[in-house]
């Protein structure tokens, strides 16, 4: 069974048509142990990308898919906008700390490690509500509607979907949760799934890593 989740067009529609010089969004390609049982830890960071508009994301689609395919990885998009200026200042501070502690090697990755440290001005924070089954989705949407919390987007995942919303008081949701249904996980600073493409092997009870050389040219870019 082949599992494909391609949210490029959906995510691109959430981004501005015209780039703002100080605002950007982060995409990370991450290898997961659940897809790669031989991985020694739960996840391994592969590469990050930044985009400032929907069209820029679509332009990068081929490169992101190529990176994910080569590494048997997933691509994730963080819906919270970042500020280049704030990230640059955070990078400067962290670089100085690395130098002071004589950790010169880490200077090379200081900027990448600071990509999440600068929230963009005039962009309201976005939360991710992780849903795994239909009844859970129905109850969550019903309660959000009663709370007058709009759903910004519904992002498909491998086994369900992510609802993107602006912040609200979670206790208000739980006060209305009078259902025999598992509560969803509310993630306050997490990415959503952008791309996933793997083949499930019933014999191995896991995902196979597709051969990049023979399969990449056939991917739908």
N, C-alpha and C positions, 0 to 999 in steps of 0.2 A: 504494500500500500504506500502510495506516495503522498506526503503531506506538504502542501504549499500554502503559505500565507504571504500575500503580496499587498502591502498597505501603502505603497508609494503614492498612488493617486489620491487616496484619502488624506494622508498626512500632508501632501502638497497643498491640498485645498484649504488646510487650516493655517497655512503660512501666508504672509503678505505677498502681493504681486510685485511690489517695489521694495527693494532692500533699504533698510535704515542703516546708516554707517556704523552705529554703535550697538546694534542688536543682532544676535545670532542664536541658533539652536544647535544642539549637540546630538550627533549620531555616533553610536559605538557598536563595533562588531565584537561580539563576545562568544567565546566557546564555552559550552555548558557541559557539565559532567553527565547530566541526564541524557544528552545526545551522544556523548563520548565517554563510555564507561571506563576507559583506560586513563582518563584525565585524573591527575593526582589530587586536585582540589575541586571545589564545587564549580568554579568558573575561572576562565582565563581571558584577560583583556587582550584583544588583538590589535585594534586600530580605531582611532576616532576621526570623525569628519565634522565639519561645521558648515551650516548653510544659513543664508539670510533671506531666502525667498522660496516660494514653491517651485519656480522654474529652475532654480539652482539645485534643488533636491532631485528633480527629474533628470537634470543633466548629469548628476553624480550616480544615478541609479545603476548604470553598468559597472562602474568601479566598485560600488558597495556590494553588489551581487557577486562580482568576481572575488572580492576579498572573503566574503562569507563562504562561497563555494570552495575556495582553495583550503580553507581552514576548518570546514565542517562546523561553521559557526552561525549564529543568529545576528541580525542587525536590530538595534533598539534605538528609538527616538525619544528624547526627553522633551515633553511639551512645554517646559518652562523656559522662557526667553532669557538669554544671558547678555551681559554688557561687556563689550570688548575692553572698555576703559577699566572697569572693576576687575576683570580677569587679569589685565596687564599689571595693575597695581598689586594684586594678590601674588602674581608670578614674581614680581620684583622682590616682594617681601620673602617669599619662600626661597628664592634663589640666594638671597643674602643669608638665610638661615642654613641652607645647605653648605655654603662656602664657609660660614663661621664654624660649622661642625666638621669641616674638611670632607664633606660628602660630595665631592666634585662630580662624580658620575651622575648623581641625581639631578644636577643642574640641567642636563639634556632633556629631562622629561618634566621639568617644573611647570611649564605652561600647560601641558596636557593634564596634569594633576590639579590644576586650578580652574579648569573649565566650568566647574559647578559652583564656584565661589562668588559669582557676581550676578545677582538678579537684575534684569533690565528694568529701567524706569518705565512706569506707565503700562506695565504688563502684569495683569493680575495672575496670581499663582494658580496652577492647575494641578488637581489631584487625579489619581488613577484608582478607580474602583475595580477590583479584579473579580470577575464572575466566571464560575465554572459549570453551571448547569442552568437549565431553562427556568425552573421555578424560582431559583435564587434571583435570576435576572428580572422576572416578572415582579417579585416582591420589592426588589430594590428600586426599580423604575417607578412603581406605584408610590412608594414612600417619598422618593425624591420629588415627585409631582406634588404630593400633599405638602411638602416642605417648601415648595416653590423654588427648588434648586434645578436650574436647567442643565440638561446634558449637552455638552459642547460637541461631543462626537462619540460614536460607538466603534471601537477598533477591534476587529476580529483577532483572536489568538488561536493557538493550536487546539485548545479544548474549550474555548468559550469566547469571552470578549472583555475588553476594558471599556469602562465608561469614563470619559473625561469630564470633570466638573470643576467649578471654582470651589474654594474652601467653604465648609459649613461646619456646624457643631455636630460631631458624630453622635454625641449623647442624645440629640434630638431624634436622630434616626433610630437608635436602639430603643428609645422610649416608645416608638411606634412599631417596633419589630415584635409583634405578637403572633408569630408564625413558627411552625415546626420546620424551619428551613435554616440551614447553616448561614451565619452572617458572612457577608463578603469581606475581603481584606481591603482596607482603605489605605492607599499608599500616598504619602504626602509629598514625596520628592523622588519619584521613581519614573523610569522610562516606560514606554509602551512598545509593543512589538511592531517593527517595521517590515521585516522580511525573514522568512524561514522556508527552507526547501530541503527536505530529506526523504529517504525511503525507509519504511519500517520493515524489519526482517523478523518474521514470526519465529523462525528457528532460533535466532539469537535473542529474541524478545528485546529488541532495541533498534535504534536508527543506524542505518549504514551510512558511511561517508562516501558520497559519490566521487568517482574519479574525475578530477578537474579537467584533465587533458581531453578526455573523451566526451564529457557531458557539458562542459561550460558553453560550448558553441551552440548547443541546442536550447539553452535557457531562454526564456521569453524576456528580452530586455526592452 
